[in-house]
Amino acid sequence: MSTTNARYPDPMSDVYRVEKAAFRSDPFSPEELAAMQRHVRLANDLGRCRYFTEEVRSLDVTLDKGVTTSWEMTLPDAGATRDMVGLLRQLFGDKERGSFASMIAMLRIHADTESPEGQRLLEVIAAHDDLRQRVLNRWDLTGGQDSSPRPPLNVFLDWLYGEYLHSDADRAERIEKLNTDFRIYEWQFHWIAERLAFLYARFAKVVGAALKVVPAA
């Protein structure tokens, strides 16, 4: 059995069309437009970082009659991971100016709920927001039974603030306790980070398309 990380999607590789009629006539402020531009730029910068362009996350397990006979794991190095996390956090943090959450809220406020185009935009926003919740709350995104006792969000925050961005003592102690010889706890962190990054890259396409048509002051 083997698994490896997927290629980071280019936020602008697919054409996403957002119609002007999806928005109310009241203009976006210069600060809102700047935040949208920042969101798209962060997603692009994230995709260009070494974590996604050079590093590899892979796992090869050999089983013989249900018994593990060999185990080989490769994870991105700490430096590449720390650089990636610095960008990812700006898209992850709810209070960050160009974050995913701030873009969700902004586009919802400006969407024209009475136009078909606006309703469609709100459906797209809701789908991305729902996927974020599933990525953070469940290991099995299809709704199956989760096998890990700690939800993805808790694992992600432990590594974010106990290892890569800060050195919170409780989180660092938990990492040391749970990240045993097989390094599954660390593998889980990279699993979540990749899925969040891919989600943000795809939503940046929506934000980028909206930037082309939003009414400006």
Protein Blocks (a to p, Z undefined) as FASTA:
>chain_A
ZZdddddddfklpccdddfklpcfbdcdfklmmmmmmmmmmmmmmmmpmklmmmccdddd
ddeehiafbdcdddddfklmmmmmmmmmmmmpmkbmkbmklmmmmmmmmpcfkbmklmmm
mmmmmmmmmmmmmmmmpmblnopacfbfbdfklmmmmmmmmmmmmccfklmmmmmmmmcf
kommmmmmmmmmmmmmmmmmmmmmmmmmmmmmpccZZ
